[in-house]
Amino acid sequence: MKKAFLVFFIFAVLAVESFAQTPYWTGDGGKNIRVTVSEPSGKGLSSQEQSLLPLLQSTIIGAFQKFSAMTVMDQLNLENILRQQRLSMTGNFSDADYIRIGNLTNARLVVFGSITKTATGYTLELAVTDVETGERKASYLPKQVSLLALENLSVIREASADLLGQLGVNLTAAALQELKKAENTARIQAENALAKGISAQRQGTTVEALTYYFQAASLDPSLGGAINRASVVSGDISSGNLGQNIRNRLQVHDEWRTIITTARKFYADHLPYELVYNTDDIRRGKIDFERRTTDLSIDISLIPTDAWKTINNLRQGLTNARQRDETWNFNLNQIEPRNIVVTIEIVNEKNIRLSRAIYTYNNPREQVQENATINFQNVKADDITDRLTVRVVSVNEIPAQKAGETGYIRISSLAQIRAAEETARREREEIVRLEREAREKERIAREEAARKERIAREEARRQWEAEHPEEAKKQQEEARRKQEEKEAAAKKAQEAAESEARRKERASNNRRNEFVFLSGSFQWDGENWMVIWFPLLAGFHWSPVPFTCIGFEPRIGSAYLSLAPTLGLIIPFNKRVALFTDAVLDMGFFGKWNGLITDGLTPGFDFGLKYKYYVGNDTMFYNLKYQGMWYKDSYTNSLGIGFGFQINKR
């Protein structure tokens, strides 16, 4: 009985099925080599034949990616880089241009070539250049080919095999056989549609380009570049403008009808969602001990894909193009089908189906991921094994394998997504490492070149001196004289700077530009000592010319409130200590005293020492002073201490 109950707690998820890769090469297959395939130049081609150029480029990229371990830059990224650098997508580049393209894409090898139209057909020529050395590493010598051989990809695949062999990729018999056999019709049609779309887009026929891209993606869902380009084009036309070929409103209407009809059919057959199921967490529900069954459940998610960006761009473009004309009876408001029915089952190691469940997404949202739980009821305990497999059976009654292959919907397990993210992360790290190594190699090469240049210059100089001793001696003396003049000028400039610094320091010491913001005074009137004032702001002094100062001092105390203008001198002893003295004319209320001149006006004087110090770039100071004031029938003596800061900077 215990064993029977234990099985309910042992659930493992079968790893994602994978198929061993066909052994297309032996050895490393060119691992760690980055390749850029430039679009060939065309000579004598008509506007319709221009599509042969991107066709050749994309086919070679696909062959290099599949039949070698080299890292190959995709077509769209290369175009973006060339566009940013304002280089032609197609064009007659020189070897220096190909080396520049290689450097821009961090590639070691650059594939380039040409298609030339002749009286009897076409001439195809290809070559591969090593960016680091400028050496021609492989060549496909000029060969007369037919239009059919180009369009059915046979001659391009043959040329790819030839170039790979010259680059040291040891292709197996299986690889050579696959390269020689005819490509399947759908792939040929998809590649040609993609190439025609690229050519049409460059010629400004936007509708034609978008239609070709949708057609290519429909024919071969694995051709990711097609739908990516459709997204870019849809962004370009979101303003409603389809290009220079539009002449009037009727033509605008017809062109947009074509786009919307094509897009609706495409997205009805290629749902803009990804179905993700989580096999890492098969949960057990309640146990029916009488029937010896349990319930299992897993999580699934329906995630809107980036295709909605294209759809929304088309919607915006249609709105802008329609303007206020409500008679256009087509739109892209709804993407069919509105319900997505998912069928999933769990099987054990013996391939016995334990349970099947169906879940329906009704009117799935366009921007928000929708999560759900699939429940498998009444699973027999005796059929549960250590390894269980969750698999999607169908989507809208289309078998899951066919749905994935035809691009009807993307189906992924959470484990697959995480594995892909980890692979992408490692690839990014590898790219960063390779870029860092490339930069380091470039730096070392520059330093080595500079070192060799210095050695060569030094050797040439020594040889010249040996051949021209008198002139060399004169040059040495002249160089020594110039060096001495340079050192003397530098010394003079340093002395001048030091002198100027001392002058500024002296000027600072000769002036009394300051705030006294905290001070106190004890006053003796011949009979008593008292604190006569203790203000928060006790004075401001300013030196209009060196060694002089004017200012005013507020005086606040018990029944004592006055403001005293001052005029005096400042005599520095060194850069920190100075003597100051002032004549004072106090005005205000003096408590129990009356002023000597009038009741509110009396003279006086002060003298004292100021000590300054530096806090960062600020100048602070303390001062100690004696002050005498004459009042009617009285003379007072004051001793004060103050703290403040100086306005001028050090």
C-alpha positions in Angstrom: 0.0 0.0 0.0 2.8 2.4 0.9 4.3 2.0 -2.6 1.0 2.6 -4.2 0.7 5.9 -2.3 4.3 7.0 -2.9 3.8 7.2 -6.7 1.5 10.2 -6.2 4.5 12.2 -4.9 7.0 11.2 -7.6 6.6 13.4 -10.8 9.4 14.3 -13.2 9.2 16.1 -16.4 10.6 14.6 -19.5 13.4 16.8 -21.0 12.6 18.6 -24.2 13.1 16.3 -27.2 16.1 17.1 -29.3 17.5 15.6 -32.4 21.2 15.1 -33.1 22.5 17.5 -35.6 23.4 16.1 -38.9 27.2 15.8 -39.0 27.8 18.3 -41.8 31.6 18.8 -41.1 34.5 17.3 -39.3 37.0 19.2 -37.2 36.0 22.5 -35.7 34.1 23.7 -38.8 35.6 27.2 -38.6 34.5 27.8 -35.0 35.3 31.2 -33.5 35.5 32.8 -37.0 33.1 35.6 -37.7 31.9 36.1 -41.3 30.1 38.9 -43.0 28.4 38.2 -46.4 28.2 41.4 -48.4 25.5 41.8 -51.0 27.1 41.4 -54.5 27.3 44.1 -57.0 25.1 43.9 -60.1 26.2 44.8 -63.6 23.8 45.2 -66.5 20.8 44.0 -64.4 17.3 45.3 -65.0 15.1 46.5 -62.1 13.4 43.1 -62.0 16.7 41.3 -61.9 18.0 43.3 -59.0 16.3 40.8 -56.7 19.1 38.3 -57.7 21.5 40.2 -55.5 19.8 39.8 -52.1 18.9 36.3 -53.1 22.5 35.4 -53.6 23.5 37.1 -50.3 20.7 35.4 -48.2 21.4 31.9 -49.7 25.1 32.1 -49.0 24.4 33.3 -45.4 22.0 30.4 -44.9 24.6 27.9 -46.3 27.4 29.2 -44.1 25.2 29.1 -41.1 24.0 25.6 -41.7 27.1 23.9 -43.0 29.8 25.4 -40.8 30.4 26.4 -37.2 31.3 30.0 -38.2 29.4 32.9 -36.8 27.6 34.7 -39.7 26.1 38.1 -39.5 22.5 38.1 -40.7 21.3 40.2 -43.6 19.1 42.7 -41.8 21.8 43.7 -39.2 24.4 44.1 -41.9 22.1 46.5 -43.8 21.4 48.5 -40.6 25.2 48.9 -40.1 25.8 49.9 -43.7 22.9 52.4 -43.5 24.3 54.0 -40.3 27.7 54.3 -42.0 26.0 55.7 -45.1 27.5 52.9 -47.3 25.6 51.4 -50.2 23.6 48.3 -49.7 24.9 47.1 -53.0 27.8 48.6 -54.8 31.2 48.3 -56.3 33.3 48.2 -53.1 37.0 48.2 -53.2 39.1 45.8 -51.1 39.6 48.6 -48.6 35.8 49.0 -48.4 35.4 45.3 -47.6 38.1 45.5 -44.9 36.2 48.5 -43.5 32.9 46.5 -43.5 34.7 43.6 -41.8 35.9 46.0 -39.1 32.5 47.5 -38.6 30.9 44.1 -38.1 33.8 42.7 -36.1 34.2 40.0 -38.7 37.4 38.3 -39.8 36.2 37.2 -43.2 34.1 39.1 -45.7 32.4 37.4 -48.7 31.7 39.6 -51.7 31.1 39.1 -55.4 29.2 40.2 -58.5 26.5 39.1 -60.9 27.0 40.3 -64.5 24.5 40.0 -67.2 25.9 38.8 -70.5 24.5 38.2 -74.0 23.9 34.5 -73.2 23.1 34.6 -69.5 24.9 35.7 -66.3 28.4 35.5 -64.9 28.8 34.7 -61.2 32.0 35.6 -59.3 32.6 35.4 -55.5 35.6 35.9 -53.2 36.5 35.9 -49.5 38.9 38.4 -48.0 40.7 38.1 -44.6 40.1 41.5 -42.9 43.2 41.2 -40.7 45.7 40.5 -43.4 43.9 41.7 -46.6 44.7 38.3 -48.1 42.2 36.7 -50.6 41.3 33.4 -48.7 38.9 31.9 -51.3 37.6 32.5 -54.7 34.8 31.2 -56.9 36.1 32.0 -60.4 33.8 33.7 -62.9 31.3 31.2 -64.2 28.6 31.4 -66.8 25.3 30.5 -65.2 21.6 30.6 -66.2 18.8 32.6 -64.6 17.1 29.3 -63.6 20.3 28.1 -61.8 20.3 31.3 -59.8 16.6 31.3 -59.0 16.5 27.7 -57.9 19.6 28.3 -55.7 21.5 25.4 -57.2 24.5 27.3 -58.4 24.6 29.4 -55.2 24.7 26.3 -53.0 27.4 24.9 -55.3 29.4 28.1 -54.9 28.9 28.0 -51.1 30.3 24.5 -50.9 33.3 25.5 -53.0 34.1 28.5 -50.7 33.6 26.6 -47.5 36.0 23.9 -48.7 38.7 26.6 -49.5 38.2 28.1 -46.1 39.1 24.8 -44.4 35.6 23.6 -43.5 35.8 19.8 -44.1 32.3 19.0 -45.3 31.0 15.5 -44.9 29.5 13.4 -47.6 26.1 14.1 -46.1 26.7 17.9 -46.4 27.9 17.7 -50.0 25.0 15.5 -50.9 22.5 17.9 -49.4 24.2 20.9 -51.1 24.0 19.2 -54.5 20.4 18.1 -54.3 17.6 20.4 -55.3 16.2 22.7 -52.6 12.5 22.1 -51.9 10.1 24.2 -53.9 8.6 26.1 -50.9 12.1 27.2 -49.7 13.0 28.3 -53.3 9.8 30.3 -53.6 10.3 31.8 -50.1 13.9 32.9 -50.8 12.9 34.4 -54.1 9.9 36.2 -52.5 12.1 37.6 -49.8 14.7 38.8 -52.3 12.0 40.4 -54.5 10.6 42.2 -51.4 14.0 43.6 -50.6 14.4 44.8 -54.1 10.9 46.3 -54.2 11.5 48.1 -50.9 14.7 49.7 -52.2 12.8 50.8 -55.4 10.1 52.5 -53.2 7.2 50.1 -54.1 6.2 49.6 -50.4 3.0 47.6 -51.0 4.8 45.2 -53.3 7.6 44.8 -50.8 5.2 44.1 -47.9 3.2 41.6 -50.0 6.4 39.7 -50.9 7.5 39.6 -47.2 4.2 38.2 -46.1 4.3 35.7 -48.9 7.9 34.6 -48.0 6.9 34.1 -44.4 3.9 32.1 -45.4 5.9 29.8 -47.7 8.6 29.2 -45.1 8.0 30.2 -41.5 11.6 29.5 -40.6 12.6 32.4 -42.8 12.7 34.9 -39.9 14.1 37.8 -41.9 10.8 38.0 -43.9 8.5 38.9 -41.0 11.2 41.1 -39.5 11.4 43.1 -42.7 7.6 43.3 -42.8 7.6 44.8 -39.3 10.1 47.5 -40.5 8.1 48.3 -43.6 4.9 48.5 -41.6 6.6 51.0 -39.2 7.6 53.1 -42.3 4.1 53.3 -43.6 2.3 53.9 -40.2 2.0 57.5 -41.3 -0.3 56.4 -44.1 2.1 57.2 -47.0 2.8 54.2 -49.2 5.5 55.8 -51.4 6.1 57.9 -54.4 4.1 55.5 -56.7 0.8 56.7 -55.2 -1.0 59.2 -57.4 -4.6 59.7 -56.2 -7.1 58.6 -53.6 -8.4 55.7 -55.7 -5.0 54.3 -56.0 -4.4 54.8 -52.2 -7.7 52.9 -51.6 -6.7 50.0 -53.8 -3.2 49.7 -52.4 -4.4 49.7 -48.8 -7.1 47.1 -49.6 -4.3 44.9 -50.9 -2.2 45.3 -47.8 -5.1 44.7 -45.4 -6.4 41.7 -47.3 -2.9 40.2 -47.4 -2.2 40.9 -43.7 -5.6 39.5 -42.5 -5.0 36.3 -44.4 -1.4 36.0 -43.2 -2.3 36.5 -39.5 -5.2 34.2 -39.7 -2.7 31.5 -40.8 0.1 32.7 -38.5 -1.4 33.6 -35.1 0.4 36.6 -33.4 0.8 34.6 -30.2 3.1 32.2 -28.5 1.8 29.3 -26.5 4.1 28.5 -23.5 3.5 25.5 -21.2 5.3 24.8 -18.0 6.5 21.2 -17.5 8.7 22.0 -14.6 5.9 22.1 -12.1 3.3 19.3 -12.5 1.1 19.7 -9.5 -0.9 17.0 -7.7 -4.5 17.7 -6.7 -6.9 15.7 -4.6 -6.6 11.9 -4.3 -9.5 9.6 -4.7 -8.5 6.6 -2.5 -11.4 4.5 -3.6 -10.9 4.9 -7.3 -7.1 5.1 -6.9 -6.9 8.3 -9.0 -5.6 11.8 -8.6 -5.8 15.2 -10.4 -2.8 16.8 -12.1 -2.4 20.3 -13.4 0.1 22.5 -15.2 0.3 26.2 -16.1 0.0 27.5 -19.7 0.3 31.0 -21.1 -0.7 32.7 -24.3 1.7 35.6 -25.0 1.2 38.2 -27.7 4.3 38.4 -30.0 6.0 41.3 -31.7 3.7 40.7 -34.7 1.3 43.1 -32.9 3.7 45.9 -33.5 3.3 45.3 -37.3 -0.4 45.0 -37.0 -0.8 48.2 -35.0 1.5 50.1 -37.4 -0.8 48.9 -40.3 -3.8 50.0 -38.3 -2.4 53.5 -37.7 -1.3 53.7 -41.4 -4.8 52.8 -42.6 -6.4 55.4 -40.2 -4.1 58.1 -41.5 -4.6 57.1 -45.2 -8.4 56.8 -44.8 -8.5 60.4 -43.4 -12.2 61.1 -43.1 -13.4 58.8 -45.8 -15.7 56.4 -44.0 -16.6 54.5 -47.1 -13.6 52.3 -47.0 -15.1 48.9 -46.0 -12.0 47.1 -44.9 -10.0 47.2 -41.7 -7.7 45.2 -39.5 -9.6 45.5 -36.3 -10.1 41.8 -35.7 -7.5 39.1 -36.1 -9.1 35.7 -36.8 -9.7 33.2 -35.3 -11.1 34.9 -32.2 -11.0 31.6 -30.1 -7.8 29.6 -29.6 -8.5 26.0 -28.5 -5.5 24.2 -27.0 -5.5 20.4 -26.4 -2.7 19.0 -24.1 -2.1 15.5 -22.8 0.2 13.7 -20.3 1.8 10.4 -21.2 4.0 8.1 -19.2 7.2 6.3 -20.1 5.3 3.6 -21.9 3.6 6.2 -24.1 0.3 5.5 -22.5 -1.9 8.6 -22.4 -2.8 9.3 -18.8 -5.2 12.2 -19.5 -6.1 14.8 -22.1 -7.4 18.3 -21.4 -8.8 21.2 -23.5 -8.6 24.9 -22.7 -10.1 27.7 -24.8 -8.8 31.3 -24.9 -11.8 33.4 -25.8 -11.0 36.7 -27.6 -7.4 36.7 -26.4 -5.9 40.2 -25.7 -3.4 41.9 -27.9 -1.0 43.3 -25.4 -1.4 41.3 -22.1 -0.2 37.8 -21.4 -3.1 35.5 -20.4 -2.3 32.7 -18.0 -4.3 29.6 -17.3 -4.2 26.3 -15.6 -4.8 23.0 -17.4 -6.4 20.3 -15.2 -6.0 16.6 -15.9 -8.7 14.8 -13.9 -8.9 11.2 -12.7 -5.4 10.2 -13.6 -4.9 6.5 -12.6 -2.2 6.1 -10.0 -1.1 2.7 -11.4 -0.3 4.3 -14.8 1.9 7.1 -13.3 5.6 6.4 -13.8 8.8 8.1 -12.7 9.0 10.1 -16.0 6.0 11.9 -17.4 5.7 13.8 -20.6 3.5 16.8 -21.2 2.8 17.6 -24.9 0.6 19.8 -26.9 -1.6 17.8 -29.1 -3.3 20.5 -31.2 -4.2 24.1 -31.5 -7.6 24.8 -33.1 -7.6 21.1 -34.1 -4.3 21.6 -36.1 -1.7 19.0 -35.0 0.9 20.7 -32.9 3.8 19.6 -35.0 2.2 20.9 -38.2 1.1 24.2 -36.4 4.8 24.8 -35.4 6.2 23.8 -38.8 3.8 26.0 -40.8 4.1 28.9 -38.5 0.4 28.8 -37.4 1.5 29.4 -33.9 4.7 29.3 -31.9 4.7 26.6 -29.3 7.4 26.5 -26.6 7.9 24.9 -23.2 9.2 27.1 -20.4 12.3 24.9 -20.3 12.9 25.6 -24.0 12.6 29.4 -23.5 15.0 29.3 -20.5 17.5 27.3 -22.5 17.2 29.7 -25.4 17.7 32.7 -23.1 20.7 31.0 -21.6 22.1 30.2 -25.0 21.5 33.8 -26.1 23.2 35.1 -22.9 26.3 32.9 -23.6 26.4 34.1 -27.2 26.3 37.7 -26.1 29.1 37.1 -23.6 31.0 35.3 -26.4 30.5 38.3 -28.7 31.6 40.7 -26.0 34.7 38.5 -25.4 35.5 38.4 -29.1 35.0 42.1 -29.5 37.3 42.7 -26.5 39.9 40.4 -27.9 39.6 42.1 -31.3 40.1 45.5 -29.6 43.1 44.2 -27.7 44.6 42.7 -30.8 44.1 46.0 -32.6 45.7 47.9 -29.7 48.7 45.5 -29.7 49.0 45.8 -33.5 49.0 49.6 -33.3 51.6 49.6 -30.5 53.7 47.1 -32.4 53.5 49.1 -35.6 54.4 52.3 -33.6 57.3 50.5 -32.0 58.6 49.3 -35.4 58.2 52.7 -36.8 60.2 54.2 -33.9 62.9 51.6 -34.4 63.0 52.3 -38.1 63.3 56.0 -37.5 66.0 55.6 -34.9 68.0 53.3 -37.2 67.6 55.7 -40.1 68.7 58.5 -37.9 71.8 56.6 -36.7 72.7 55.7 -40.3 72.3 59.3 -41.4 74.5 60.5 -38.5 77.1 57.9 -39.4 77.1 59.2 -43.0 76.9 62.9 -42.1 78.8 63.4 -38.8 79.3 67.1 -39.1 75.7 67.9 -39.9 74.6 65.4 -37.2 76.7 67.3 -34.7 75.2 70.6 -35.7 71.7 69.2 -35.4 72.5 67.8 -32.0 73.8 71.1 -30.8 70.8 72.9 -32.2 68.5 70.4 -30.5 70.4 70.9 -27.2 70.1 74.7 -27.6 66.3 74.5 -28.2 65.9 72.1 -25.3 67.8 74.5 -23.0 65.6 77.4 -24.3 62.5 75.4 -23.7 63.6 74.5 -20.2 64.5 78.1 -19.5 61.2 79.3 -20.8 59.4 76.7 -18.6 61.4 77.7 -15.6 60.6 81.4 -16.2 56.9 80.6 -16.6 57.0 78.6 -13.4 58.7 81.5 -11.5 56.2 83.9 -13.0 53.3 81.7 -11.9 54.8 81.4 -8.4 55.4 85.2 -8.3 51.8 85.8 -9.3 50.6 83.4 -6.6 52.7 85.2 -4.0 51.4 88.6 -5.3 47.8 87.4 -5.0 48.5 86.0 -1.5 50.0 89.4 -0.5 47.1 91.2 -2.0 44.8 89.0 -0.1 46.6 89.7 3.2 46.6 93.5 2.4 42.8 93.5 2.3 40.1 93.1 4.8 37.1 91.8 2.9 35.2 89.9 5.6 32.0 89.2 7.4 32.1 88.8 11.2 29.0 86.7 11.9 29.6 85.8 15.5 31.3 88.0 18.1 31.0 89.1 21.7 32.3 92.0 23.7 33.0 92.7 27.4 33.0 96.4 28.2 34.5 98.3 31.2 33.2 101.8 32.0 35.6 102.5 34.8 33.3 100.9 37.4 31.8 97.7 36.0 32.4 95.0 33.4 29.4 94.0 31.4 28.5 92.1 28.2 27.3 95.0 26.1 26.5 93.3 22.8 26.4 89.7 21.4 25.0 89.8 17.8 24.8 87.1 15.2 26.0 89.5 12.6 28.6 91.8 14.1 30.3 93.4 11.2 31.3 93.8 7.6 34.6 95.3 6.3 35.9 95.9 2.8 39.2 97.1 1.4 38.7 99.4 -1.6 42.6 99.7 -1.9 45.3 97.7 -0.2 46.1 98.4 3.5 42.8 100.3 4.0 39.3 99.2 5.1 35.9 100.7 5.5 32.9 99.0 7.1 30.0 99.0 9.5 29.4 97.1 12.7 25.9 96.6 14.3 25.9 96.6 18.1 23.2 94.9 20.0 22.9 94.6 23.8 20.6 95.4 26.7 19.0 98.8 25.9 21.9 99.2 23.4 21.2 99.4 19.7 23.5 101.1 17.2 25.3 101.0 13.9 28.9 102.1 13.6 30.6 103.1 10.3 34.4 102.4 10.5 37.5 103.7 8.5 40.9 102.2 9.2 44.1 100.4 8.1 45.2 96.8 8.0 48.9 95.9 8.3 49.9 92.2 7.5 52.6 90.4 9.5 52.5 87.3 7.3 50.0 85.3 5.3 48.0 84.4 8.4 48.3 87.2 11.0 47.5 90.9 10.4 47.1 94.0 12.6 44.1 96.3 12.1 42.9 99.6 13.5 39.8 101.7 12.8 38.2 105.0 13.6 34.6 104.5 14.7 31.6 106.7 14.6 28.8 105.0 16.6 25.1 106.0 15.9 22.1 104.9 17.8 21.0 104.3 21.4 23.7 103.7 24.0 21.8 102.6 27.1 22.8 104.6 30.2 25.3 106.7 28.2 24.8 109.7 26.0 27.0 110.4 23.0 29.8 112.8 23.0 28.8 114.7 19.8 25.0 114.3 20.3 23.0 112.0 22.4 22.9 109.4 19.6 26.3 110.1 18.0 29.7 109.4 19.6 33.3 108.7 18.4 35.7 105.8 19.2 38.5 103.7 17.8 39.7 100.0 17.9 42.8 98.0 17.1 43.4 94.3 17.2 44.9 91.1 15.6 43.3 88.8 13.0 44.4 85.2 12.5 43.1 83.4 9.4 43.1 79.8 8.4 41.9 77.8 5.4 39.2 75.2 5.2 39.3 73.8 1.6 39.0 76.8 -0.7 37.4 79.0 2.1 39.2 81.5 4.3 38.0 81.6 7.9 39.4 83.8 10.8 39.4 84.7 14.4 40.1 88.2 15.7 40.8 89.8 19.0 40.4 93.5 19.5 40.4 96.4 21.9 37.9 99.2 21.4 37.6 102.6 23.2 34.5 104.8 23.0 34.0 108.4 24.3 30.6 109.2 25.8 29.5 112.3 27.6 31.2 112.2 31.1 32.5 108.7 30.4 35.1 106.6 28.5 34.6 102.9 28.0 37.1 100.1 27.4 36.0 97.0 25.5 37.7 93.6 24.8 36.1 91.5 22.0 36.6 88.2 20.2 35.1 87.4 16.8 34.7 84.6 14.3 33.9 85.0 10.6 34.9 84.3 7.0 36.7 86.3 4.4 35.1 87.1 1.1 38.1 86.9 -1.2 39.2 83.3 -2.1 42.6 81.9 -1.3 
